[in-house]
Amino acid sequence: MKPAVHRTGRIAIVGRPNVGKSTLLNRMAGMKISITSNRPQTTRHRLNAIVTEADTQMVLVDTPGFQTEHGGELNRLMNRTVTQSLDGVDVVLFVIEAMKFGREDRKLLPLLPKNIPVVLIVNKIDKLVDKSVLLPFIAETSKAFAFAEIVPVSAAKGTQVAHLAKLLKPYLPEGPPQHEEDEVTDRPERFLAAELVREKLFRLLGEELPYAATVMVEKFEMQGQMRHIQIAIIVDKPNHKAMVIGKGGEKLKQIGTQARIDMEKLFGGKVFLELWVQVKSGWADSLKTLKSLGYE
């Protein structure tokens, strides 16, 4: 009997901001690994999710949304993260929204590799009232690039995601697993804890404030069976500090409670979380400060 073929490969997920890249990664991984919100640029770092099956191991590379409109050191570093993430991958998933393939999407086409398969993911099909418009849209979009496949999905609902995973397997090279079976990401718990706090900033604060805020882990240690975590929330202006704290400290408490609950689910154990807020003016435009905060 011919031995079963095992395939292992890296799959980069790219696209403009807010098209659902992190939601797709989480759905394919079967668990929440990358933070999400309905605000653009929630993802600021590269993150790998590892999906292991009997015959396949996929390493899904989540990336920030590629920013074509705004400058600044933070956006420059995030754009560099996107382009670097394309090195050494076996497949690229280029994610767009159904019925939206505009100028910002097309600006990314020259960045897509010509020598490896690029699969176009048409996301958010659950939002279409009239599904009959989808096929003409796909036909027109297919002319823009030599896509290996075009797959309509709803990452939020899970529609067609299992089909996508099955379709990707033949594109991966043959080889043994590169990660342990129970390994789900290459990022340490310290990084994941910081990301969960930052997610709550995006979800619980106003339109602009999350972009002027970041986080830094001051302490992460095990004490018995409990993780003791201290995280500083870094903001740009003194009035931002007041907004994060909220009246009587209620907003900061809400951020901490929701982040702690998610950490306990992800880590499978109790968490003692302390948060505080610091002002560092101009942090997003200082390369030195960004590197000290863990931006690559």
Residue pairs with C-beta under 8 A, 6 or more apart in sequence:
4 54
4 55
5 55
5 174
6 55
6 56
6 57
6 174
6 175
6 176
6 177
7 55
7 56
7 57
7 169
7 170
7 172
7 173
7 174
7 175
8 56
8 57
8 58
8 59
8 172
8 173
8 175
8 176
8 177
8 178
9 57
9 58
9 59
9 89
9 90
9 91
9 171
9 172
9 173
9 175
10 48
10 58
10 59
10 61
10 88
10 89
10 90
10 91
11 58
11 59
11 60
11 61
11 89
11 90
11 91
11 92
11 93
11 168
11 172
12 61
12 63
12 85
12 86
12 89
12 91
12 92
12 93
13 21
13 24
13 25
13 60
13 61
13 62
13 63
13 93
13 95
14 21
14 63
14 66
14 82
14 85
14 86
14 92
14 93
14 94
14 95
14 108
14 111
14 112
15 21
15 65
15 66
15 94
15 95
15 96
15 105
15 108
15 121
16 65
16 66
16 68
16 96
16 104
16 105
16 108
17 40
17 41
17 64
17 65
17 66
17 67
18 38
18 39
18 40
18 41
18 42
18 65
19 65
19 95
19 96
19 97
19 123
19 124
20 95
20 97
20 123
20 124
20 155
20 156
21 43
21 62
21 63
21 65
21 95
22 34
22 35
22 36
22 42
22 43
22 62
23 36
23 155
23 156
24 93
24 95
24 121
24 123
24 153
24 155
24 161
25 33
25 34
25 47
25 49
25 60
25 62
26 32
26 33
26 34
26 36
26 49
26 155
27 155
27 156
27 158
27 161
28 49
28 51
28 58
28 60
28 161
28 164
28 165
29 49
29 50
29 51
29 60
29 184
30 51
31 184
31 266
32 262
32 265
32 266
33 47
33 49
33 184
33 185
33 192
34 43
34 47
34 49
34 62
34 195
35 42
35 43
35 195
35 196
35 198
35 199
35 202
36 42
36 199
37 199
37 202
37 203
37 210
39 202
39 207
39 210
40 65
41 64
41 65
41 67
41 78
41 211
42 199
42 202
43 62
43 63
43 64
43 65
44 64
44 74
44 78
44 198
44 214
44 295
45 64
45 81
45 191
45 195
45 294
45 295
45 296
46 61
46 62
46 63
46 64
46 81
46 84
46 85
46 296
47 61
47 62
47 185
47 186
47 187
47 195
48 59
48 60
48 61
48 62
48 185
48 186
48 187
49 59
49 60
49 62
49 184
49 185
50 57
50 58
50 59
50 60
50 179
50 183
50 184
50 185
50 186
51 57
51 58
51 59
51 60
51 165
52 177
52 179
52 181
52 183
55 169
56 169
56 172
57 177
57 178
57 179
58 165
58 168
58 172
59 178
59 179
59 186
61 85
61 89
63 81
63 82
63 85
64 78
64 79
64 81
64 82
65 78
66 79
66 82
66 107
66 108
66 111
67 75
67 78
67 79
68 104
68 107
68 108
69 104
72 284
72 285
73 284
73 285
73 286
73 287
73 290
74 284
74 285
74 290
74 295
77 287
77 290
77 295
77 296
80 296
81 296
82 111
83 111
86 92
86 111
86 112
86 113
89 116
90 116
90 117
90 171
90 172
90 173
91 116
91 117
91 118
91 119
91 148
91 168
91 171
91 172
92 112
92 113
92 116
92 117
92 118
92 119
93 118
93 119
93 121
94 108
94 112
94 118
94 119
94 120
94 121
94 145
94 147
95 121
95 123
96 105
96 120
96 121
96 122
96 123
96 141
97 122
97 123
97 124
98 122
98 123
98 124
98 125
98 127
98 128
98 134
98 137
98 152
99 128
99 133
99 134
99 137
101 137
101 140
101 141
101 144
106 144
109 144
109 145
112 118
112 145
114 146
117 148
117 149
117 171
118 145
118 146
118 147
118 148
119 147
119 148
119 149
119 150
119 151
119 164
119 167
119 168
119 171
120 141
120 142
120 145
120 147
120 149
120 150
120 151
121 151
121 153
121 164
122 134
122 137
122 138
122 141
122 150
122 151
122 152
122 153
123 153
123 154
123 155
124 154
124 155
124 156
125 131
125 134
125 152
125 153
125 154
125 159
125 160
126 154
126 156
126 157
126 159
128 134
134 152
138 150
138 152
141 150
142 150
148 171
149 167
151 160
151 163
151 164
151 167
152 160
153 159
153 160
153 161
153 164
154 160
154 161
155 161
179 186
185 192
189 220
189 227
189 267
190 217
190 220
191 217
191 294
192 263
192 266
192 267
193 217
193 220
193 227
193 229
193 231
193 259
193 263
193 271
193 273
194 215
194 216
194 217
194 231
194 294
196 259
196 262
196 263
196 266
197 215
197 231
197 233
197 255
197 256
197 259
197 275
198 210
198 213
198 214
198 215
199 259
199 262
200 254
200 255
200 258
200 259
201 209
201 210
201 213
201 215
201 233
201 244
201 255
202 210
203 258
204 251
204 254
204 255
204 258
205 213
205 243
205 244
205 251
206 243
209 235
209 240
209 243
209 244
211 284
212 235
212 236
212 237
212 240
212 284
213 233
213 234
213 235
213 236
213 240
213 244
214 233
214 234
214 283
214 284
214 293
215 231
215 232
215 233
215 234
216 231
216 232
216 234
216 293
216 294
217 229
217 230
217 231
218 230
218 231
218 232
219 228
219 229
219 230
220 227
220 228
220 229
220 230
221 227
221 228
222 228
223 272
225 269
225 270
226 269
226 270
226 271
226 272
227 263
227 267
227 269
227 270
227 271
227 272
228 272
229 263
229 271
229 272
229 273
229 274
230 273
230 274
230 275
231 273
231 274
231 275
232 275
232 276
232 277
232 278
233 244
233 252
233 255
233 275
233 276
233 277
233 278
234 277
234 278
234 279
234 280
234 283
234 293
235 241
235 244
235 277
235 278
235 279
235 280
236 279
236 280
236 281
236 282
236 283
236 284
237 279
237 281
238 279
240 279
241 277
241 278
241 279
243 251
244 251
244 252
244 255
244 277
245 251
245 252
245 277
246 252
246 253
246 254
252 275
252 277
255 275
256 273
256 274
256 275
259 273
259 275
260 271
260 273
263 271
263 273
264 270
264 271
280 289
282 289
283 289
283 290
283 293
284 290
